[in-house]
Amino acid sequence: LEGKDYQFRVVSANMYGVSEPSEPSSVPSAPGQVVATRETETSVLIQWAPPKDPNNLIGYYIDSCVKGSKDWTSANHKPHKQTRFVVHGLTTGETYGFRVQAINELGLSDESQESAPLSVRAALKLPSFPYDISLLYCDGESMLLNWKQPLHSGGADVTDYYIDKCNVAKKTWKEVNVPPIKETLHKVGGLTAGSVYQFRVYGANLTGLGDASSPSSPFKCEAWTMPEPGPAYDVTFTEVRDDSVVVEWKAPVYNGASAITGYFVEKSKKGSDNWSKVNESSVNHCYLKVSICGLETGESYGFRVRAENTNGIGVASTPSDPVCIKALSGTQEIKCGVDEESGDIYLSFESCQMAEKSKFVWKKSYQEMTDFSKGIIVKTSGSHSTLLFENPDKEDLGTYSVSVTHTDGASASYKISAEELEKMLALSYDIRNPIIPLKTELAYKILERGRMRFWLQAEGISSAVTYKFFANNKDHDAATGIIEMVMDHFTDDSEGTFTVQIQDGRAKAQSSLVLIGDAFKAALAEAEYQRREYIRVKEGPHFMEFLSIQIGDNASVTLFCKVANLKKDSVFQWYKDDVEVISEVPADLNSGVCKFPLTNFSKRDVGLYKATITDDRGQDVSQIDVSGKAFDDIINELSRVAGVYDMYHHVCHLALQSQDSKIPASERMRIGGNPAMATLEIVEPTDKDKGMYTIETVDPEKTHSRTLDLSGQLDWTQLNEGKTKCSTLSLTCTVCGDPKPLVSWSKNDQEVEPSDQYVIAMDSGKFASLTIKGVSLEDSGKYTMTVQNKYGGESVDIIVSVYKHGDRFHKITVEPLMSHGLFYRSSCYASGL
């Protein structure tokens, strides 16, 4: 049956009977323990024990499998008769397991147990011998020796060295050291001055002690006193390319009579004894990049170094091993950039060769980096190594190089310049501190009920954005980038700085809005207004149209407003300066139209008018100030509508002897003024002009007159000379403020003190005045009134000019000003000039 195991035996028969059955047939038993050992970099030696039951064994099949997989591959295609076999074609550095099966005519045995995992690499051997022993310094009693490592390490690092010495005269070799030497540099002491010595060196690894080097050149033990430097040593090369190579060395132990000032590198083509300088000017560091100039691609060169001091150029170093000027296949250069995630600046290198024991060695200025305490990190994974700068600065400028050990010279370098570092630092900062661009900064909008909406708009944000307003009720729209917060109660306690902080992933943004002082007061006033408006319009009686001034075609002046949302018990009232007044026209609460005529409008109508509408649901108020500029605007509009000479008619009479006569306007008698003031200018007055002058102002109801007696009060001669003092000048300003402001006066920036000539007064708490008695030409100048309370201060300048006869008056324009909660208006009147 298929799937069942069977055994067979044979019985023979003849005429006498049947024989005994044969032994049952079967395949061999499984081979015994399998042992794998290293052979070469691509092969492994497999050995095993034969099966206990060979059963006509024909041979063996060997299988291999990479550790971690189940893909077994046959290593041989026909039965192998021996119990040892070399498996070829393996990958260096890879780890494998092995198993064996026996075979006879009936088939394959069971698999043996799997061998222990084994990494494929060359079997360990003794190292080759060191070479090129050189003398670096002699003080007459000891010698400092240097040598090169063995060319072949035997598969393990050469960690120990042993030195023998030989006095050439005695021809006897003796051990120098019993404890092993760990470096390729050693001071051999106990020497006899004047004697000549030779040395040989052994290298050792885990396997054991290798062969001795060839004996060194004979070195005479005498103290060095030459003024030039001794030889440099350990001349090596790195970064081999098709057009360049970097030569490195170590400084001489012996400096000579003065400090070393530089180095010269010499080259020689392989097989030639001719040496030539590579650099015409000395370099002051222990490395030099030799370019294509003087080198041929594909040729091999040796290099040596001479040190220089002020006394001259010293002896040459031991030459380096020959190097072929040709780049290693697959060579890559160091890449420099900024990590897009972390913002770290990095140098990255991918090696084209790697061995099991390969290590990356990073250097700065070709000196191995050992101090990683300043935010420099090395990360290595497989054939890739990265040098990270977490917080780079100017100290990190320079040349960085990397080399890979146990390879054929995989290496590269990169120079970070100041300009490049500055650009990378800027990019790093942007990555580490990304900014969310804002279309608008934080602003506010006052909503109904006095609610404050603080908002800003970003260029673009995701749905995962987070933000903080230092308050609640926050919301955002990812599609438009709008982030907002609404404050239901904006009060006096809300004064300050409002800030929103936004974070979207790693990107951040912040915007602030300062609402302090006047800016806060304006916002609070608007919020309170909107709150009142909401209550007024939605809940109780209110003004649909606030108080305004209407001027009719017949030159009538009327206060007008309109109210709405009324009840039967709603009450409408008028007030002037907080005193209730009764309008000639009753309020029409059916239509909501309310009027207050100001009949025969004049200065008696100046004041603060207020209208109220009240019922059990609340009260609404509207007010208008009819004074100052508002009063002037009404007068000007009335003048435009009715005509100035219909509204105000000026008539001047001169009493001569006992008969009045009307004064006609002429070049000598100049009659002028404006709707608020009438003037008469007498040019070059004489005694004939003395008399009683009367000014009459006529309106539709009655006539107003003012009389001035100039019969004998003035000396016309002195007046013409501009020396006579006459009458008074009053400078008057209306001042309002809460709290009540302080008022001061100055002339030409000098404070005016009250005196017989200057009278300073404050009438009714709001009319500030400065009266100048006996005005003369000397009173001309700039007069300044200053007002101030706790919210600040302001000042207004008034130019006073006293003219000689014949001069024309300059027009004076007075404008109202508002600042820091103060309102004031200035006006000045002069008489007798």
C-alpha positions in Angstrom: 0.0 0.0 0.0 1.2 3.4 -0.8 2.6 5.2 2.2 3.5 2.0 4.1 7.1 0.7 4.8 8.0 -2.8 3.9 10.9 -5.3 4.3 11.7 -8.2 2.1 13.6 -11.6 2.4 14.4 -14.4 0.1 14.0 -18.2 0.5 15.6 -20.7 -1.8 14.3 -24.2 -2.6 15.4 -27.5 -4.3 14.2 -31.1 -4.5 15.3 -31.6 -0.9 13.5 -28.7 0.7 13.5 -24.9 1.5 16.5 -23.0 2.8 16.5 -20.5 5.7 15.2 -17.0 4.8 17.6 -14.3 4.1 18.0 -11.3 6.3 15.3 -8.7 5.7 16.3 -6.0 3.2 16.6 -2.3 4.4 18.2 1.1 3.8 21.2 2.2 5.8 20.7 3.8 9.2 21.3 7.5 9.6 24.9 8.8 9.7 26.3 9.8 13.1 27.3 13.3 14.4 28.1 15.9 11.8 30.9 18.4 12.5 31.6 21.5 10.3 34.9 23.4 10.4 36.2 26.5 8.5 38.2 25.8 5.4 38.4 29.0 3.3 36.3 32.2 2.8 33.8 30.3 0.6 34.1 26.7 1.7 33.6 24.5 4.8 34.9 21.0 5.7 32.2 18.6 6.8 33.0 15.4 8.7 30.6 12.7 10.1 30.4 9.2 11.7 29.3 6.3 9.4 25.9 4.7 10.0 25.7 1.8 12.5 23.9 -0.3 9.9 25.5 0.3 6.5 23.4 -2.4 4.7 25.5 -2.5 1.6 26.2 1.3 1.8 27.0 2.9 -1.5 27.8 6.5 -0.3 26.6 9.8 1.1 24.7 12.9 0.2 25.5 16.2 2.0 23.0 19.1 2.3 23.5 22.7 3.4 21.0 25.4 4.6 21.3 29.1 5.5 20.5 29.6 9.1 16.9 30.7 9.6 15.6 29.3 6.4 14.3 25.8 5.5 15.7 25.7 2.0 18.1 22.7 2.0 20.5 22.4 -1.0 22.4 19.3 -2.0 26.2 19.9 -2.1 27.0 16.8 -4.2 25.3 15.2 -7.2 26.6 11.6 -6.8 27.3 9.5 -3.8 30.4 10.4 -1.9 32.2 7.4 -0.4 34.3 9.2 2.3 33.1 10.5 5.7 34.5 14.0 5.0 33.6 16.4 2.4 34.4 20.1 1.5 31.3 22.2 0.6 32.2 24.9 -1.8 30.4 28.0 -3.2 29.3 29.4 0.2 28.8 33.1 0.9 31.5 34.7 3.1 30.2 35.8 6.5 26.9 33.8 6.1 26.0 31.2 8.7 25.1 27.6 7.6 23.9 24.3 9.0 24.7 20.9 7.4 23.2 17.3 7.4 24.1 14.0 5.8 22.2 11.0 4.3 23.5 7.5 3.5 22.3 5.6 0.4 22.3 1.9 -0.8 20.6 0.1 -3.5 17.2 0.3 -1.7 17.3 4.1 -1.1 18.3 6.9 1.3 18.6 6.7 5.0 17.1 9.1 7.4 18.8 12.5 7.7 21.5 12.9 10.3 21.2 15.5 13.0 21.9 19.0 11.8 25.4 20.3 12.5 26.0 23.3 14.8 25.7 26.6 12.9 28.9 27.9 11.4 29.8 31.3 9.9 31.8 30.9 6.7 35.2 32.5 6.8 38.8 31.5 6.3 40.2 29.2 8.9 42.5 30.8 11.5 46.2 30.6 10.7 49.4 32.0 12.0 50.1 35.6 11.0 52.8 36.4 8.5 55.9 38.3 9.7 56.1 42.0 10.4 58.4 44.1 8.2 60.1 47.4 7.5 61.7 47.9 11.0 62.8 51.5 11.3 64.7 53.6 14.0 62.8 56.7 15.1 65.2 57.9 17.9 68.3 57.0 19.9 69.5 58.6 23.1 72.8 56.6 23.4 71.2 54.0 25.7 68.0 53.0 24.0 66.4 53.0 20.6 62.8 53.7 19.6 61.7 51.2 17.0 58.7 51.1 14.6 57.6 48.4 12.2 54.7 47.5 9.9 52.0 45.0 10.7 52.0 41.6 9.0 50.4 41.7 5.6 48.3 38.6 6.5 46.7 38.4 9.9 45.8 34.7 9.7 42.1 35.3 10.1 42.4 36.9 13.5 43.7 40.3 14.7 47.4 40.5 15.4 47.4 41.6 19.0 50.9 40.8 20.3 54.4 41.5 19.2 57.8 40.2 20.4 61.2 41.6 19.7 64.7 40.0 19.5 67.9 42.0 19.4 71.4 41.1 18.2 74.7 42.8 19.0 76.3 42.6 15.6 79.7 42.2 17.1 78.5 39.2 19.2 76.1 37.7 16.7 73.8 36.5 19.4 70.0 37.0 19.4 68.3 37.7 22.6 64.7 38.3 23.6 63.9 42.0 24.3 60.4 41.5 25.9 58.6 38.8 27.7 55.2 40.5 28.2 53.8 41.1 24.6 53.9 44.5 23.0 50.5 45.8 21.9 51.6 48.5 19.5 54.0 48.7 16.5 56.2 51.1 18.5 58.6 50.1 21.3 61.6 51.5 23.1 64.4 49.0 23.5 66.6 49.9 26.4 69.7 48.4 28.0 71.9 49.0 24.9 75.6 49.7 24.9 76.6 53.1 23.5 78.6 52.8 20.3 77.5 49.2 19.6 75.6 48.2 16.5 72.4 46.3 16.8 69.9 44.5 14.6 66.3 43.6 15.5 63.6 41.2 14.4 59.9 41.2 15.3 57.3 38.4 15.7 53.5 38.9 15.4 51.0 36.7 17.3 47.2 36.1 17.0 44.8 33.6 18.6 46.4 30.8 16.7 49.9 31.4 17.9 53.2 33.1 17.1 54.0 33.8 13.5 57.4 33.8 11.8 60.0 36.4 12.6 60.6 39.4 10.4 63.8 39.8 8.4 66.5 41.4 10.5 66.5 45.2 10.5 69.3 47.3 9.1 72.2 47.7 11.5 71.5 50.6 13.9 74.4 52.2 15.8 73.6 53.2 19.4 74.6 56.8 19.6 72.6 59.8 20.7 71.0 61.9 18.0 72.1 65.5 18.1 71.4 66.6 14.5 69.5 69.9 14.3 67.1 68.6 11.6 64.0 66.6 12.6 64.0 62.8 12.7 61.8 60.7 10.4 58.0 60.6 10.3 56.5 57.1 10.6 53.4 55.0 9.8 53.0 56.5 6.3 49.8 55.1 5.0 47.3 56.0 2.3 43.5 56.2 2.0 40.7 57.5 -0.3 42.3 56.0 -3.4 40.6 57.3 -6.5 41.4 57.3 -10.3 42.9 60.8 -10.0 44.0 61.2 -6.3 45.1 59.6 -3.1 45.3 60.9 0.5 48.6 60.3 2.3 48.7 60.2 6.1 51.6 59.9 8.6 52.6 60.5 12.2 54.9 63.3 13.4 58.5 62.5 14.2 59.4 61.6 17.7 62.6 63.6 17.4 62.0 67.3 16.5 65.7 68.4 16.2 67.0 71.7 17.4 63.7 73.6 16.8 60.0 72.9 16.5 58.7 71.3 13.3 57.3 73.8 10.9 56.0 71.6 8.1 56.2 68.5 6.0 57.1 67.5 2.4 55.7 64.4 0.7 57.7 62.6 -2.0 56.6 60.0 -4.4 58.2 57.2 -6.4 56.8 55.0 -9.1 56.9 51.3 -8.1 60.2 49.7 -9.2 62.0 53.1 -9.4 64.5 54.6 -7.0 63.7 58.2 -8.1 61.9 60.3 -5.6 60.2 63.6 -6.4 58.4 66.2 -4.3 54.6 66.2 -4.4 54.2 69.6 -2.7 56.5 72.6 -3.3 55.3 74.3 -0.1 55.3 72.5 3.2 52.0 71.6 4.9 51.6 72.0 8.7 49.4 69.0 9.2 50.0 65.2 8.9 48.0 64.5 5.8 48.0 65.6 2.1 45.7 64.9 -0.7 47.8 64.1 -3.8 45.9 64.9 -7.0 46.3 63.6 -10.6 49.1 66.1 -11.2 52.2 63.8 -11.5 50.2 60.6 -11.0 49.1 58.1 -13.7 45.9 56.2 -13.3 46.5 52.5 -12.9 50.2 52.9 -11.9 51.5 52.1 -8.4 53.4 54.6 -6.3 55.1 54.7 -3.0 55.2 57.7 -0.7 57.5 59.0 2.0 57.6 62.1 4.2 60.2 64.5 5.4 59.7 66.9 8.3 61.1 70.5 8.3 62.2 72.9 11.0 64.1 76.2 11.0 67.4 74.2 10.6 66.4 72.4 7.5 64.7 69.3 6.2 65.1 66.0 8.1 65.6 62.4 7.0 62.9 60.6 5.0 60.5 58.2 6.6 60.3 54.6 5.7 58.3 54.5 2.4 54.7 53.4 2.4 53.6 50.2 0.7 52.9 50.7 -3.0 49.4 51.9 -3.9 47.7 51.5 -7.3 46.1 54.8 -8.3 42.7 53.3 -9.2 39.4 53.6 -7.4 38.0 50.5 -5.7 35.1 49.1 -7.7 31.8 50.5 -6.4 33.4 53.3 -4.4 30.9 55.9 -3.0 31.5 59.3 -1.5 30.2 60.8 1.7 26.8 62.4 1.5 26.0 65.5 3.6 22.5 66.7 4.4 19.8 67.4 6.9 17.5 64.7 8.2 14.0 65.5 7.1 12.5 64.1 10.3 14.8 65.1 13.1 16.6 68.1 11.6 20.0 66.6 12.5 22.8 67.4 10.1 24.5 64.2 9.0 27.4 62.7 7.0 26.5 59.4 5.5 28.7 56.7 3.9 27.9 53.4 2.2 30.8 51.0 2.0 31.3 49.0 -1.2 33.1 46.3 0.8 32.4 44.7 4.1 33.9 41.8 6.1 32.7 40.1 9.2 35.1 42.2 11.4 34.9 45.4 9.4 34.5 48.6 11.4 33.9 52.2 10.4 36.5 54.7 11.7 35.5 58.3 11.6 38.1 61.1 11.7 38.2 64.9 11.8 41.2 66.4 10.1 42.4 62.8 9.8 42.5 62.4 13.6 40.3 59.6 14.9 37.2 60.9 16.7 37.0 59.6 20.2 35.0 62.3 22.1 31.3 62.0 21.4 30.1 64.1 24.4 29.2 67.2 22.3 26.2 65.9 20.5 28.0 63.9 17.8 26.6 60.4 17.3 27.7 57.5 15.1 25.1 55.1 13.8 26.1 52.0 11.9 23.9 49.4 10.3 25.4 46.8 8.0 27.5 48.5 5.3 26.1 52.0 6.1 27.4 54.4 8.7 26.2 57.9 9.6 27.8 60.7 11.6 25.0 62.8 13.2 25.5 66.4 14.5 22.6 67.1 17.0 23.7 70.7 17.8 26.4 71.7 15.4 28.3 75.0 15.6 31.4 76.7 14.1 33.7 74.2 16.0 32.3 71.5 13.8 33.7 73.0 10.6 36.4 71.0 8.9 37.3 67.9 6.9 35.7 64.6 8.0 36.8 61.2 6.7 35.8 57.6 7.2 37.6 54.4 6.5 36.4 50.7 6.8 38.8 48.2 8.3 39.4 44.7 6.9 38.7 45.9 3.4 40.8 46.9 0.4 40.7 50.5 1.3 37.0 51.6 1.4 37.2 55.2 2.5 36.0 58.8 1.7 36.1 62.3 3.1 34.0 65.5 3.1 34.7 69.1 4.0 32.0 71.2 5.7 32.4 74.9 4.9 31.1 77.8 6.9 28.6 78.8 4.2 27.3 75.3 3.8 26.9 74.9 7.6 25.0 78.1 7.8 22.5 76.9 5.2 22.1 73.5 6.8 21.6 75.2 10.3 18.8 77.3 8.8 17.2 74.2 7.2 17.6 72.2 10.4 15.9 75.0 12.4 13.0 75.1 10.0 12.6 71.3 10.2 12.8 71.2 14.0 10.7 74.3 14.4 8.3 74.3 11.5 5.9 77.3 11.3 2.3 77.2 10.3 1.9 80.1 8.0 -0.9 82.4 8.9 -3.1 84.3 6.5 -4.3 86.6 9.2 -3.1 87.3 12.7 -5.3 87.0 15.8 -8.1 89.5 15.5 -11.5 90.0 17.1 -15.1 90.6 16.0 -17.9 91.7 18.3 -21.0 89.6 17.9 -24.6 90.3 19.0 -25.2 90.2 22.8 -21.7 91.6 23.2 -20.0 88.3 22.6 -16.3 88.5 21.5 -15.1 86.2 18.7 -11.3 85.9 18.6 -10.1 84.3 15.4 -7.2 83.7 13.0 -6.8 81.9 9.7 -3.9 79.6 8.8 -2.6 78.7 5.3 -3.5 75.1 5.9 -4.1 72.8 8.8 -5.1 69.1 9.2 -7.9 67.7 11.2 -5.4 66.6 13.8 -4.4 70.2 14.7 -4.3 71.1 18.4 -4.4 74.6 19.8 -4.8 76.5 23.1 -6.6 79.8 23.6 -6.2 80.1 27.4 -10.0 80.0 27.4 -12.7 77.6 26.3 -15.4 77.5 23.5 -12.8 76.8 20.8 -13.5 75.6 17.3 -11.7 75.3 13.9 -12.4 74.5 10.3 -9.7 72.4 8.7 -10.9 73.2 5.2 -10.5 77.0 5.6 -7.8 77.0 8.3 -9.9 79.2 10.6 -9.5 78.8 14.3 -11.7 80.8 16.6 -12.8 81.3 20.2 -16.0 83.0 21.4 -16.2 84.8 24.8 -19.7 85.1 26.1 -18.8 87.7 28.7 -16.3 90.4 27.8 -15.9 92.6 30.9 -13.5 94.9 32.7 -11.6 91.9 33.9 -10.9 90.8 30.3 -8.3 93.5 29.7 -4.9 92.0 28.7 -3.2 90.0 26.0 -5.0 87.2 24.2 -2.8 84.4 22.7 -3.5 81.3 20.6 -0.9 78.6 20.2 -1.3 76.1 17.4 0.4 72.7 16.7 -0.2 70.6 13.7 2.1 67.6 13.8 5.6 69.2 14.4 4.6 72.5 12.9 3.7 75.3 15.3 2.4 78.9 15.2 1.5 81.5 17.8 -0.4 84.8 17.5 -1.2 87.4 20.1 -3.7 90.3 20.3 -3.1 93.1 22.9 -6.2 94.7 24.2 -5.0 97.2 26.8 -5.8 100.9 27.5 -7.6 102.7 24.7 -7.8 99.6 22.5 -9.5 97.7 25.3 -11.8 100.5 26.2 -13.0 100.8 22.6 -13.6 97.0 22.3 -15.4 97.0 25.7 -17.6 99.9 24.7 -18.5 98.3 21.5 -19.2 95.0 23.2 -21.4 96.7 25.8 -23.2 98.6 23.0 -23.9 95.4 21.2 -25.1 93.8 24.4 -27.5 96.7 25.0 -28.6 96.7 21.4 -29.5 93.1 21.6 -31.5 93.6 24.7 -33.0 96.8 23.4 -34.1 95.5 20.0 -35.0 91.9 21.0 -36.6 92.5 24.4 -38.0 96.1 25.0 -38.9 99.5 23.5 -36.0 100.9 21.5 -35.0 103.6 19.1 -35.3 102.6 15.5 -33.7 105.9 14.5 -31.5 107.7 17.0 -31.7 111.5 17.6 -30.7 113.6 14.7 -31.1 117.3 13.6 -33.3 118.2 10.6 -33.1 121.6 9.0 -36.1 122.5 6.9 -36.2 124.6 3.7 -37.8 127.4 5.8 -34.7 127.5 8.0 -36.4 125.6 10.8 -34.4 123.4 13.2 -36.0 120.2 14.6 -34.7 117.3 16.7 -36.0 114.0 15.2 -36.1 110.3 16.3 -38.2 107.2 15.7 -39.1 104.5 18.3 -40.4 101.0 17.9 -41.6 97.8 19.8 -44.0 99.9 21.9 -46.9 99.1 24.2 -49.8 101.2 25.4 -48.1 102.1 28.5 -44.8 103.1 26.8 -43.8 106.6 27.8 -41.7 109.0 25.7 -39.8 112.0 27.3 -37.5 114.9 26.2 -34.7 116.3 28.3 -32.3 119.2 27.9 -29.2 119.2 30.1 -30.9 116.4 32.2 -34.0 118.7 32.8 -37.3 117.5 31.3 -38.7 119.7 28.6 -42.0 119.6 26.7 -42.0 119.6 22.9 -44.4 121.8 21.0 -45.2 118.7 18.9 -46.4 115.7 20.9 -44.7 112.3 20.3 -46.7 110.2 17.8 -46.3 106.7 19.4 -48.5 105.1 16.7 -46.0 105.8 14.0 -43.1 106.1 16.4 -42.1 109.5 15.0 -41.0 112.0 17.6 -40.0 115.7 17.0 -38.7 118.6 19.1 -38.7 121.9 17.2 -36.1 124.5 18.1 -38.0 127.6 17.2 -35.9 130.7 16.3 -32.7 128.7 16.8 -30.0 130.6 18.6 -27.3 130.2 21.3 -30.0 129.8 23.9 -30.7 126.4 22.3 -27.1 125.1 23.0 -27.2 122.1 25.3 -27.3 118.3 25.6 -30.6 116.9 24.4 -31.8 113.4 25.4 -34.9 111.3 24.5 -36.1 108.3 26.4 -38.7 105.6 25.7 -39.7 103.5 28.8 -42.1 100.8 29.8 -42.1 97.8 32.2 -39.7 95.9 29.9 -37.0 98.5 30.1 -35.7 101.8 28.8 -33.8 103.0 25.8 -32.0 106.3 25.5 -30.8 108.5 22.6 -29.0 111.8 23.0 -27.3 114.5 20.9 -25.1 117.4 21.9 -26.1 120.7 20.3 -23.0 122.8 21.1 -19.6 123.5 19.8 -19.0 122.3 16.3 -22.5 120.8 16.1 -23.9 124.3 16.8 -21.6 125.9 14.2 -22.6 123.3 11.6 -26.3 124.1 12.2 -25.6 127.9 11.8 -23.6 127.3 8.6 -26.4 125.1 7.2 -29.0 127.7 8.2 -26.9 130.4 6.5 -26.8 128.2 3.4 -30.5 127.6 3.4 -31.8 131.1 4.3 -28.9 133.3 3.3 -26.6 135.1 5.7 -28.0 138.6 5.2 -31.6 137.3 5.6 -30.7 135.6 8.9 -28.4 138.3 10.3 -28.4 141.9 9.1 -25.7 144.2 10.4 -26.5 147.9 10.6 -23.9 150.4 12.0 -24.8 154.0 12.9 -22.3 156.9 13.6 -23.5 159.7 15.9 -22.1 162.9 14.5 -23.1 166.0 16.4 -26.8 165.4 16.9 -27.6 163.4 13.7 -27.2 159.7 13.1 -26.0 158.5 9.8 -25.5 155.0 8.3 -21.9 154.0 7.6 -21.5 152.6 4.1 -18.8 149.9 3.5 -15.7 151.3 1.9 -11.9 150.7 1.7 -11.5 152.8 4.9 -14.7 151.5 6.6 -14.4 147.8 6.3 -17.6 146.0 7.5 -17.4 142.2 7.8 -17.8 139.2 10.1 -19.6 135.8 10.0 -22.9 134.5 11.3 -21.7 134.5 14.9 -19.7 137.9 14.9 -19.9 141.3 13.2 -16.8 143.5 12.8 -16.1 147.1 11.7 -12.5 148.0 10.8 -11.6 151.7 10.6 -8.4 152.2 8.5 -6.2 155.1 9.6 -8.7 156.7 12.0 -8.7 160.5 12.5 -10.4 162.9 14.9 -13.4 163.0 12.5 -14.0 159.3 13.3 -14.6 160.0 17.0 -18.2 159.5 18.2 -20.8 156.9 19.3 -20.8 153.7 17.3 -23.8 151.3 17.3 -24.0 147.8 15.9 -27.5 146.5 15.3 -28.4 142.8 14.7 -31.8 142.2 13.3 -33.8 138.9 13.2 -37.4 138.3 12.4 -38.7 139.0 15.9 -36.6 141.8 17.3 -33.4 144.0 17.0 -30.3 143.6 19.1 -27.8 146.5 19.4 -24.5 147.2 21.0 -23.1 150.7 21.5 -19.4 151.7 21.9 -18.5 155.3 22.8 -15.4 156.4 21.0 -16.0 160.1 21.5 -12.9 161.0 23.4 -11.4 157.8 24.9 -8.7 157.2 22.3 -5.6 159.1 21.2 -5.8 158.4 17.5 -2.1 159.3 17.0 -0.9 156.8 19.5 -3.3 154.2 18.1 -1.9 154.7 14.6 1.6 154.2 16.1 0.4 150.9 17.5 1.3 151.8 21.2 -2.1 152.4 22.8 -3.6 149.8 25.1 -7.3 149.2 24.5 -10.1 147.1 25.8 -9.7 143.3 26.6 -9.1 140.0 24.9 -10.9 136.8 26.1 -9.8 133.3 25.1 -12.5 130.8 26.1 -12.5 127.0 25.8 -15.2 124.5 26.7 -13.7 121.6 28.5 -15.3 118.3 29.4 -13.8 115.2 31.0 -14.3 112.4 33.6 -12.7 112.8 36.0 -12.8 116.6 35.8 -9.6 117.8 34.1 -7.1 120.4 35.4 -6.5 123.4 33.2 -3.4 125.6 32.8 -2.4 128.4 30.4 1.0 129.5 28.9 2.2 132.1 26.6 5.1 131.3 24.2 5.7 128.1 26.4 6.0 130.2 29.6 3.3 129.5 32.2 0.8 132.4 32.7 0.3 133.4 36.3 -2.9 135.2 37.4 -2.3 139.0 37.7 -4.0 142.3 37.1 -3.5 141.9 33.4 -4.2 138.1 33.1 -7.4 136.8 34.6 -7.9 133.0 34.6 -11.3 131.6 35.3 -13.4 128.4 35.1 -17.2 129.0 34.7 -19.9 126.4 35.4 -17.1 123.8 35.6 -16.6 123.6 31.9 -15.9 127.1 30.4 -12.2 127.8 30.8 -11.1 131.3 30.0 -8.0 133.6 29.9 -8.8 137.3 29.8 -6.1 139.8 28.8 -6.8 143.3 30.0 -5.4 146.4 28.2 -4.4 144.5 25.0 -1.3 145.9 23.2 1.0 144.8 20.4 3.2 143.1 23.0 0.4 140.7 23.8 0.8 139.0 20.4 2.0 135.4 20.6 1.1 131.8 21.0 -1.2 131.0 23.9 -1.5 127.4 24.9 -4.2 125.8 27.0 -3.4 122.4 28.6 -5.9 120.0 30.0 -5.1 116.8 31.9 -6.7 114.1 34.0 -5.6 110.5 35.0 -6.2 109.2 31.4 -3.7 111.6 29.9 -3.6 115.2 28.7 -3.8 117.3 25.6 -3.2 120.9 24.6 -4.4 123.5 22.1 -2.5 126.4 20.7 -4.2 129.8 20.0 -2.3 132.4 18.0 -3.1 136.0 19.0 -2.1 138.8 16.7 -2.6 142.4 17.5 -2.6 144.5 14.3 -1.7 148.1 13.5 -4.3 150.0 11.6 -4.3 149.3 7.9 -3.3 145.6 8.4 -5.9 143.0 7.3 -7.1 140.4 9.8 -6.0 136.8 9.1 -8.8 134.3 9.2 -8.7 132.0 12.3 -10.1 128.5 12.1 -10.9 126.7 15.3 -11.4 122.9 15.3 -12.7 120.6 18.0 -10.4 118.0 19.4 -11.0 114.7 21.3 -8.2 112.9 23.2 -7.9 110.7 26.3 -11.5 111.2 27.3 -11.3 115.0 27.1 -13.3 117.3 24.8 -12.6 121.0 24.4 -13.3 123.8 22.0 -11.6 127.2 21.9 -12.9 130.6 20.8 -11.5 134.1 21.3 -13.1 137.5 21.2 -11.4 140.9 21.1 -13.0 144.3 21.4 -11.7 147.9 21.2 -9.0 147.2 18.6 
